Amino acid sequence: MMMGELWSHLGSTMGSLMFVYAICKQFLPYQFQGYFEKYFSKLVSFAYPYVQITFDEFTGERMKRSEAYSAIKTYLSDKSSASAKRLKADVVTDGQSVVLSMDYNEEVTDEFQGVKVWWSAKKTPPRTQRISWFGDDDDKKYYKLTVHKRHRELITQSYITHVVREGKAIATKIRQRKLYSNNPSQNWYGYRRSKWSNVAFEHPATFDTLAMNAKLKEEIKNDLIKFSHGKDYYSRIGKAWKRGYLLYGPPGTGKSSMIAAMANLLDFDVYDLELTAVKENAELRRLLLDTSNKSIVVIEDIDCSLDLTGQREKTKKEKGSNEEEVDPVAKKVKEEEKKESKVTLSGLLNCIDGLWSACGVERIIVFTTNHVEKLDPALTRRGRMDKHIEMSYCCFDAFKVLANNYLEIESHSLFGEIERLLGETEITPADVAENLMPKSDYDKEETCLERLIEALKDAKEQAVKKAEEEARVKAEKEEKEKQQSEKEEKEKEQSVEPVKEVKENGVVAKEVKEDGVAAMEVKENGVSH
């Protein structure tokens, strides 16, 4: 009976304390709530022997998602599916795998070296209430770990490290590689605060299917593999673990396929960065901070992107200056769309090679261009673009790869003629591939090869005609310039007639006629009159 009364009093006391706590949280001014929570926690700690550790979703003033939070979420997925009553499901890996995680305000248990711990998922609403169409877009999300205080040392020194390591390993095993594209900044603050949109990366290109010089292909593969194993090396030499590649050459030479092959070789995600959608340098930094490790950041056709070439074209005058917008809202939207990006060359360089470049490891940066000569030398120097790769016209090595890809043949009697024509003609791998691709079920290998030979002959003939036309235009231009020069010389000679000298009585007189006006210059004893 005495024990029952004791528990009854204890329950009544705890209930009273919780009631007081709830009333104070509700009605105390915000300025005093911090003090109240501080002393209330001290009071509770005398009777509550547990330690709580919080892992927030975002770190660094919400600039970057916490890796620990993501790893814990992955680690707890198995525990959640086994014991949690309310679960959330995400589909990954080609839509065939489902990853389960516990819903908010759920709790699961784990055990480490005989010590029992409790995990719970939490979220708290913002202090300032506002109307939102997106529910929990401003909620603070976190995981809370609870453990008895006598096991503090084991948990902080060993268990948390174990959880993060295991979570990352599981994520690597189940993850689906993705292709990302940056969103305009006005879309960063809606549902899920997404700076990047993504789709599954399923490009089939590999170095085995890449049509290019065999020696250069092997050199690039070795360079990439060496980079991927270079964590300790880059740390020792004091450089950020990143590498830059500049891919340049005519359209259709396989620059995009090269990027896909690089991603497939290293098992990296790809971030396609559209600079024209980035309004300023600060936005560019935030975007790059939100990229993952083990990724390739791509800026395609950089010679066409913003003021990054040193030879920016003048901005076109806005059309329709005398047109009036009836709808001011529509006018405002159009003005926002027409705003030019203020990303500068120095801002881009600081992100890829400055202090901000160290915020992320094992990262590759790739620029592509059709006109390498237009790029600013500060952008292409070694240390920023470490390796320059020319994606040139189709050679015989590249043709053999394409023939194997499209026709599944390694040799043919027509290969000799094709090799000769490729040595005399400039044609892109894309054009070669198009001619090798069977157009119907009745097309045989020989049909496709003969079609390629005809295309090569036509390209050669067109190249000869183009060269002759260019030579003719050049000769006409030189002849025109020569005639113009002779005409100008003749006009100059006619404008100044030869000087006539007349000597009379020791006096030298010169008659000069300039521009049709006669003048007499008389020189006596060295003095002109």
C-alpha positions as CSV (number, residue, x, y, z in Angstrom):
1,M,0.0,0.0,0.0
2,M,2.9,2.3,0.9
3,M,4.5,1.6,-2.5
4,G,1.3,2.3,-4.3
5,E,1.0,5.7,-2.6
6,L,4.6,6.5,-3.4
7,W,4.1,5.9,-7.1
8,S,0.8,7.8,-7.0
9,H,2.6,10.9,-5.4
10,L,5.4,10.6,-7.9
11,G,3.0,10.5,-10.8
12,S,1.1,13.4,-9.5
13,T,4.3,15.4,-9.0
14,M,5.5,14.7,-12.6
15,G,2.2,15.6,-14.0
16,S,2.2,18.9,-12.1
17,L,5.7,19.7,-13.3
18,M,4.7,19.0,-16.9
19,F,1.7,21.2,-16.5
20,V,3.8,24.0,-15.2
21,Y,6.3,23.5,-18.0
22,A,3.6,23.6,-20.6
23,I,2.0,26.8,-19.1
24,C,5.3,28.6,-18.9
25,K,6.2,27.6,-22.5
26,Q,2.9,28.9,-23.7
27,F,2.7,32.2,-21.8
28,L,6.2,33.3,-20.8
29,P,7.7,36.0,-23.0
30,Y,10.1,34.7,-25.5
31,Q,13.0,36.6,-23.8
32,F,12.6,34.6,-20.6
33,Q,11.9,31.1,-22.1
34,G,15.7,30.4,-22.5
35,Y,16.3,31.0,-18.8
36,F,13.3,28.9,-17.8
37,E,14.4,25.9,-20.0
38,K,17.9,26.2,-18.6
39,Y,16.9,25.9,-15.0
40,F,14.1,23.4,-15.7
41,S,16.6,21.1,-17.4
42,K,18.9,21.3,-14.4
43,L,16.0,20.4,-12.1
44,V,15.0,17.4,-14.4
45,S,18.7,16.2,-14.7
46,F,18.7,15.2,-11.0
47,A,16.1,12.6,-11.6
48,Y,16.7,11.9,-15.4
49,P,20.0,10.0,-15.9
50,Y,20.1,10.1,-19.7
51,V,22.2,12.1,-22.2
52,Q,20.7,13.4,-25.4
53,I,22.6,14.2,-28.6
54,T,21.0,16.1,-31.5
55,F,21.9,15.8,-35.2
56,D,20.4,18.6,-37.3
57,E,19.6,18.2,-41.0
58,F,21.5,21.3,-42.0
59,T,24.9,22.8,-40.9
60,G,26.7,26.0,-41.6
61,E,23.7,28.4,-41.4
62,R,21.7,26.0,-43.6
63,M,24.2,26.3,-46.4
64,K,24.9,22.5,-46.6
65,R,23.0,19.4,-45.7
66,S,24.7,17.5,-42.8
67,E,26.5,14.3,-44.0
68,A,25.9,12.8,-40.5
69,Y,22.2,13.4,-40.7
70,S,22.0,11.6,-44.1
71,A,24.2,8.7,-42.9
72,I,22.1,8.2,-39.7
73,K,18.9,8.2,-41.8
74,T,20.3,5.4,-44.0
75,Y,21.7,3.5,-41.0
76,L,18.4,3.5,-39.2
77,S,16.4,2.3,-42.2
78,D,16.8,-1.4,-41.2
79,K,16.0,-0.7,-37.6
80,S,13.0,1.3,-38.5
81,S,11.5,-1.3,-40.8
82,A,11.8,-3.9,-38.0
83,S,10.4,-2.0,-35.1
84,A,8.8,1.4,-35.9
85,K,5.1,1.5,-36.3
86,R,5.0,4.5,-38.6
87,L,7.4,4.5,-41.6
88,K,8.2,6.6,-44.7
89,A,9.3,5.0,-48.0
90,D,11.6,6.2,-50.7
91,V,12.2,4.4,-54.0
92,V,15.7,4.1,-55.3
93,T,17.9,2.0,-57.8
94,D,15.7,1.9,-60.9
95,G,12.5,1.9,-58.9
96,Q,13.1,-1.7,-57.7
97,S,14.4,-1.0,-54.1
98,V,12.5,0.7,-51.3
99,V,14.3,2.4,-48.5
100,L,12.2,2.7,-45.3
101,S,12.8,5.3,-42.6
102,M,10.9,6.1,-39.4
103,D,8.3,8.8,-39.5
104,Y,8.6,11.9,-37.3
105,N,8.1,11.4,-33.5
106,E,8.8,7.7,-33.8
107,E,11.4,5.9,-31.7
108,V,13.6,2.9,-32.5
109,T,16.2,1.1,-30.3
110,D,19.8,0.0,-31.2
111,E,22.4,-1.9,-29.3
112,F,26.2,-1.4,-29.4
113,Q,28.6,-3.5,-27.4
114,G,25.8,-4.5,-25.0
115,V,24.7,-0.9,-24.5
116,K,21.1,0.0,-25.5
117,V,20.4,3.4,-27.1
118,W,17.3,5.1,-28.4
119,W,16.9,7.0,-31.7
120,S,14.0,9.3,-32.5
121,A,13.1,11.5,-35.5
122,K,12.0,15.0,-34.7
123,K,10.9,18.2,-36.3
124,T,10.0,21.6,-34.8
125,P,8.0,24.3,-36.6
126,P,9.5,27.8,-37.1
127,R,9.1,30.4,-34.3
128,T,7.3,32.8,-36.7
129,Q,4.2,31.4,-38.2
130,R,3.4,32.1,-41.8
131,I,1.0,30.8,-44.5
132,S,2.7,28.3,-46.7
133,W,1.5,26.0,-49.5
134,F,4.2,23.5,-48.7
135,G,3.5,22.3,-45.2
136,D,6.8,21.6,-43.5
137,D,9.2,23.5,-45.8
138,D,10.5,25.6,-42.9
139,D,10.5,22.9,-40.2
140,K,13.7,22.1,-38.4
141,K,14.4,18.4,-38.8
142,Y,16.8,16.4,-36.6
143,Y,17.6,13.0,-35.1
144,K,17.9,12.7,-31.3
145,L,20.1,10.0,-29.7
146,T,19.3,9.1,-26.1
147,V,21.7,7.0,-23.9
148,H,22.4,6.5,-20.2
149,K,25.1,9.0,-19.0
150,R,27.4,6.2,-17.7
151,H,27.9,5.1,-21.4
152,R,28.7,8.7,-22.6
153,E,32.3,8.0,-23.5
154,L,31.6,4.8,-25.5
155,I,28.8,6.5,-27.4
156,T,30.7,9.7,-28.3
157,Q,34.0,8.1,-29.1
158,S,33.0,4.9,-30.9
159,Y,29.3,4.4,-31.5
160,I,28.6,7.6,-33.5
161,T,31.6,7.0,-35.7
162,H,30.4,3.5,-36.3
163,V,26.9,4.7,-37.2
164,V,28.1,7.3,-39.7
165,R,30.6,4.9,-41.3
166,E,28.0,2.1,-41.7
167,G,25.4,4.6,-43.0
168,K,27.7,5.8,-45.7
169,A,28.6,2.2,-46.7
170,I,24.9,1.3,-47.0
171,A,24.2,4.5,-49.0
172,T,27.0,3.7,-51.5
173,K,25.6,0.1,-52.0
174,I,22.0,1.1,-52.6
175,R,22.4,4.5,-54.2
176,Q,21.3,5.3,-57.8
177,R,23.7,7.7,-59.6
178,K,21.9,10.9,-60.7
179,L,22.2,13.6,-63.2
180,Y,21.5,17.0,-61.7
181,S,20.5,20.4,-63.2
182,N,20.5,23.6,-61.2
183,N,17.2,25.4,-60.6
184,P,16.7,29.2,-60.8
185,S,17.2,30.8,-57.4
186,Q,13.6,31.8,-57.1
187,N,12.8,28.1,-56.8
188,W,15.2,27.4,-54.0
189,Y,12.7,28.2,-51.2
190,G,9.6,26.1,-52.1
191,Y,8.9,22.6,-51.3
192,R,12.0,20.7,-50.1
193,R,14.2,23.7,-50.8
194,S,15.7,22.2,-53.9
195,K,18.7,23.9,-55.5
196,W,19.1,21.0,-57.9
197,S,16.6,18.9,-59.8
198,N,17.7,15.3,-60.7
199,V,16.9,12.3,-62.8
200,A,18.5,8.8,-62.7
201,F,21.8,8.8,-64.6
202,E,21.6,5.9,-67.0
203,H,23.9,7.0,-69.9
204,P,25.5,3.8,-71.4
205,A,28.7,5.3,-72.7
206,T,32.0,3.7,-71.5
207,F,35.6,4.1,-72.5
208,D,35.2,0.8,-74.4
209,T,32.5,2.3,-76.6
210,L,34.2,5.8,-76.9
211,A,35.4,6.5,-80.5
212,M,38.8,8.2,-80.2
213,N,42.5,7.6,-80.5
214,A,43.3,4.4,-78.5
215,K,46.5,5.8,-76.9
216,L,44.8,9.0,-75.8
217,K,41.8,7.0,-74.4
218,E,44.1,4.9,-72.3
219,E,46.0,8.0,-71.0
220,I,42.7,9.6,-69.9
221,K,41.6,6.4,-68.1
222,N,44.9,6.1,-66.2
223,D,44.7,9.7,-65.2
224,L,41.2,9.3,-63.8
225,I,42.0,6.1,-61.9
226,K,45.1,7.7,-60.4
227,F,43.0,10.7,-59.3
228,S,40.3,8.5,-57.7
229,H,43.1,6.8,-55.5
230,G,44.8,10.1,-54.7
231,K,43.3,11.1,-51.3
232,D,46.5,10.8,-49.3
233,Y,48.6,12.2,-52.2
234,Y,46.5,15.4,-52.5
235,S,46.6,15.8,-48.8
236,R,50.4,15.4,-48.7
237,I,51.0,18.0,-51.4
238,G,48.5,20.5,-49.9
239,K,46.0,20.7,-52.7
240,A,42.2,20.3,-52.7
241,W,41.2,16.8,-54.0
242,K,39.8,17.9,-57.3
243,R,40.9,17.9,-61.0
244,G,39.9,19.9,-64.0
245,Y,39.4,18.7,-67.5
246,L,39.0,20.9,-70.6
247,L,37.3,19.2,-73.5
248,Y,37.5,21.1,-76.8
249,G,36.9,20.4,-80.4
250,P,34.3,20.7,-83.2
251,P,30.6,19.7,-82.5
252,G,29.9,16.0,-82.8
253,T,33.3,14.8,-81.7
254,G,32.1,13.1,-78.5
255,K,32.6,15.6,-75.6
256,S,29.3,14.7,-73.9
257,S,30.0,11.0,-74.4
258,M,33.4,11.5,-72.8
259,I,31.8,13.0,-69.7
260,A,29.4,10.1,-69.4
261,A,32.2,7.6,-69.8
262,M,34.2,9.4,-67.0
263,A,31.1,9.2,-64.7
264,N,30.6,5.5,-65.4
265,L,34.2,4.7,-64.9
266,L,34.4,6.4,-61.5
267,D,30.8,5.8,-60.4
268,F,30.2,9.5,-59.9
269,D,27.1,11.7,-60.0
270,V,27.0,14.4,-62.7
271,Y,26.0,18.0,-62.0
272,D,25.1,20.0,-65.2
273,L,25.7,23.6,-64.2
274,E,23.8,26.1,-66.4
275,L,25.6,29.4,-65.6
276,T,23.0,31.6,-67.3
277,A,20.5,30.6,-64.7
278,V,22.8,31.8,-61.9
279,K,22.3,35.4,-60.9
280,E,25.4,36.2,-58.9
281,N,28.6,34.8,-57.4
282,A,27.0,34.1,-54.1
283,E,24.4,31.9,-55.7
284,L,27.2,30.0,-57.6
285,R,28.9,29.3,-54.3
286,R,25.7,28.0,-52.7
287,L,25.1,25.7,-55.6
288,L,28.6,24.2,-55.5
289,L,28.4,23.8,-51.8
290,D,25.2,21.7,-52.3
291,T,27.0,19.2,-54.6
292,S,28.0,15.9,-53.3
293,N,31.5,14.4,-53.1
294,K,32.4,11.9,-55.8
295,S,30.8,14.0,-58.5
296,I,31.5,15.6,-61.8
297,V,30.5,19.3,-62.2
298,V,30.0,20.1,-65.9
299,I,29.8,23.5,-67.6
300,E,29.1,22.8,-71.3
301,D,29.9,25.3,-74.1
302,I,31.5,27.7,-71.6
303,D,32.6,30.0,-74.5
304,C,28.8,30.9,-74.8
305,S,28.3,31.4,-71.1
306,L,28.2,34.9,-69.7
307,D,31.2,37.2,-69.5
308,L,33.8,34.4,-69.1
309,T,35.7,34.5,-72.4
310,G,37.2,38.0,-72.2
311,Q,35.4,38.7,-75.5
312,R,31.8,39.2,-74.5
313,E,29.5,40.4,-77.2
314,K,27.7,43.7,-76.6
315,T,24.3,43.2,-75.1
316,K,21.5,43.5,-77.7
317,K,19.2,46.5,-77.3
318,E,15.9,45.6,-75.8
319,K,13.2,45.4,-78.4
320,G,9.9,47.1,-78.2
321,S,11.0,50.0,-76.1
322,N,7.9,51.9,-77.2
323,E,5.6,48.9,-76.3
324,E,3.5,49.3,-73.2
325,E,2.8,46.5,-70.8
326,V,-0.8,46.4,-69.7
327,D,-0.3,43.9,-66.9
328,P,2.2,45.2,-64.3
329,V,2.6,41.7,-62.8
330,A,3.5,40.2,-66.2
331,K,5.9,43.1,-66.8
332,K,7.6,42.4,-63.5
333,V,7.9,38.7,-64.4
334,K,9.5,39.5,-67.7
335,E,11.9,41.9,-66.1
336,E,13.0,39.2,-63.7
337,E,13.5,36.8,-66.6
338,K,15.6,39.3,-68.6
339,K,17.9,40.1,-65.7
340,E,21.4,39.3,-66.8
341,S,23.6,37.1,-64.7
342,K,26.2,38.9,-62.6
343,V,28.5,35.9,-62.3
344,T,32.0,37.1,-63.0
345,L,35.1,35.3,-64.2
346,S,36.8,36.0,-60.8
347,G,33.7,34.5,-59.0
348,L,33.9,31.3,-61.1
349,L,37.6,31.0,-60.6
350,N,37.3,31.4,-56.8
351,C,34.8,28.6,-56.7
352,I,36.8,26.1,-58.8
353,D,40.3,27.0,-57.7
354,G,40.1,29.4,-54.7
355,L,39.2,28.9,-51.0
356,W,35.7,27.6,-51.8
357,S,37.1,24.9,-54.0
358,A,38.2,22.9,-50.9
359,C,34.5,22.6,-49.7
360,G,34.1,19.1,-51.1
361,V,36.5,16.3,-52.0
362,E,37.0,13.8,-54.9
363,R,35.4,16.2,-57.3
364,I,36.0,16.6,-61.1
365,I,35.3,19.9,-63.0
366,V,34.8,19.7,-66.7
367,F,34.5,22.5,-69.2
368,T,33.6,21.9,-72.8
369,T,34.0,24.3,-75.7
370,N,33.9,24.3,-79.5
371,H,36.3,27.4,-79.6
372,V,39.1,27.0,-77.1
373,E,40.8,30.1,-78.6
374,K,38.0,32.3,-77.2
375,L,38.5,31.4,-73.6
376,D,40.3,33.6,-71.2
377,P,43.8,32.2,-70.4
378,A,43.1,32.6,-66.7
379,L,40.3,30.0,-67.0
380,T,42.3,27.4,-68.9
381,R,45.7,27.5,-67.2
382,R,47.1,24.4,-65.5
383,G,45.9,24.1,-61.9
384,R,42.4,25.0,-63.0
385,M,42.0,23.0,-66.1
386,D,44.7,20.4,-65.3
387,K,44.3,18.3,-68.4
388,H,43.4,19.6,-71.9
389,I,41.8,17.0,-74.2
390,E,41.3,17.7,-77.9
391,M,38.2,15.8,-79.2
392,S,39.2,15.8,-82.8
393,Y,37.8,14.4,-86.1
394,C,37.4,10.7,-86.6
395,C,40.6,8.7,-87.0
396,F,40.9,5.0,-88.0
397,D,41.2,3.9,-84.4
398,A,37.9,5.6,-83.6
399,F,36.3,4.1,-86.7
400,K,37.2,0.6,-85.6
401,V,35.5,1.2,-82.3
402,L,32.4,2.5,-84.0
403,A,32.4,-0.5,-86.5
404,N,32.5,-2.9,-83.5
405,N,29.8,-0.9,-81.7
406,Y,27.3,-0.6,-84.6
407,L,28.1,-3.6,-86.8
408,E,29.9,-6.0,-84.4
409,I,32.8,-6.5,-86.9
410,E,36.6,-6.1,-86.3
411,S,37.8,-6.3,-89.9
412,H,36.5,-6.1,-93.4
413,S,37.9,-5.9,-96.9
414,L,36.6,-2.3,-97.2
415,F,38.6,-1.1,-94.1
416,G,41.6,-0.3,-96.2
417,E,39.8,2.2,-98.4
418,I,38.0,3.7,-95.4
419,E,41.4,4.2,-93.6
420,R,42.8,5.9,-96.7
421,L,39.7,8.2,-97.0
422,L,39.8,9.1,-93.3
423,G,43.4,10.2,-93.7
424,E,42.3,12.6,-96.4
425,T,39.0,13.8,-95.0
426,E,37.8,15.6,-91.9
427,I,34.6,13.9,-90.6
428,T,33.2,13.8,-87.0
429,P,32.6,10.5,-85.2
430,A,28.9,11.4,-85.0
431,D,28.7,11.5,-88.8
432,V,30.6,8.2,-89.1
433,A,28.2,6.6,-86.6
434,E,25.1,7.8,-88.4
435,N,26.4,6.2,-91.6
436,L,27.3,2.9,-89.9
437,M,23.9,2.5,-88.2
438,P,21.7,0.1,-90.1
439,K,18.6,1.8,-91.4
440,S,16.5,-1.4,-91.8
441,D,16.6,-5.1,-91.0
442,Y,17.9,-5.7,-94.5
443,D,21.0,-3.5,-94.2
444,K,24.2,-5.7,-94.1
445,E,27.7,-4.8,-92.9
446,E,28.9,-4.2,-96.4
447,T,25.9,-1.9,-97.2
448,C,26.7,0.3,-94.2
449,L,30.4,0.4,-95.0
450,E,29.7,1.4,-98.6
451,R,27.4,4.1,-97.4
452,L,30.2,5.4,-95.2
453,I,32.6,5.4,-98.1
454,E,30.2,7.4,-100.2
455,A,29.8,9.9,-97.4
456,L,33.6,10.2,-97.0
457,K,34.0,10.8,-100.8
458,D,31.2,13.4,-100.7
459,A,32.9,15.1,-97.7
460,K,36.2,15.0,-99.5
461,E,34.7,16.6,-102.6
462,Q,32.9,19.2,-100.5
463,A,36.2,20.0,-98.7
464,V,38.0,20.4,-102.0
465,K,35.3,22.7,-103.4
466,K,35.3,24.7,-100.1
467,A,39.1,25.0,-100.3
468,E,38.9,26.2,-103.9
469,E,36.1,28.7,-103.1
470,E,38.1,30.0,-100.1
471,A,41.2,30.3,-102.3
472,R,39.2,32.2,-105.0
473,V,37.7,34.5,-102.4
474,K,41.1,35.1,-100.9
475,A,42.7,35.8,-104.4
476,E,39.8,38.2,-105.3
477,K,40.3,40.0,-101.9
478,E,44.0,40.3,-102.5
479,E,43.5,41.6,-106.0
480,K,40.9,44.1,-104.9
481,E,43.3,45.3,-102.1
482,K,46.1,45.6,-104.6
483,Q,44.0,47.7,-107.0
484,Q,42.9,49.9,-104.2
485,S,46.5,50.4,-103.1
486,E,47.6,51.3,-106.7
487,K,44.7,53.7,-107.0
488,E,45.6,55.5,-103.7
489,E,49.2,55.8,-104.9
490,K,48.2,57.3,-108.2
491,E,45.9,59.8,-106.5
492,K,48.7,60.8,-104.1
493,E,51.2,61.3,-107.0
494,Q,48.6,63.5,-108.9
495,S,48.0,65.6,-105.8
496,V,51.6,66.7,-105.5
497,E,53.3,67.7,-108.9
498,P,57.1,67.7,-109.3
499,V,58.8,70.8,-108.0
500,K,60.1,73.2,-110.6
501,E,63.2,75.0,-109.9
502,V,64.0,78.3,-111.7
503,K,67.3,80.1,-111.1
504,E,67.5,83.7,-112.1
505,N,70.2,86.1,-111.1
506,G,71.3,83.8,-108.3
507,V,67.8,83.5,-106.9
508,V,66.2,80.0,-106.8
509,A,62.5,79.9,-107.2
510,K,60.3,76.8,-106.6
511,E,56.9,76.5,-108.0
512,V,54.8,74.1,-106.0
513,K,51.3,73.1,-107.0
514,E,49.2,71.4,-104.3
515,D,45.6,70.6,-104.6
516,G,45.4,72.7,-107.8
517,V,46.7,75.8,-106.1
518,A,50.0,77.3,-107.4
519,A,52.4,78.9,-105.0
520,M,55.8,80.4,-105.6
521,E,58.5,79.9,-103.0
522,V,61.5,82.1,-103.5
523,K,64.8,81.4,-101.7
524,E,67.5,84.0,-101.4
525,N,70.7,83.4,-99.5
526,G,69.0,80.5,-97.6
527,V,66.0,82.6,-96.7
528,S,62.5,81.6,-97.9
529,H,59.9,84.2,-98.8
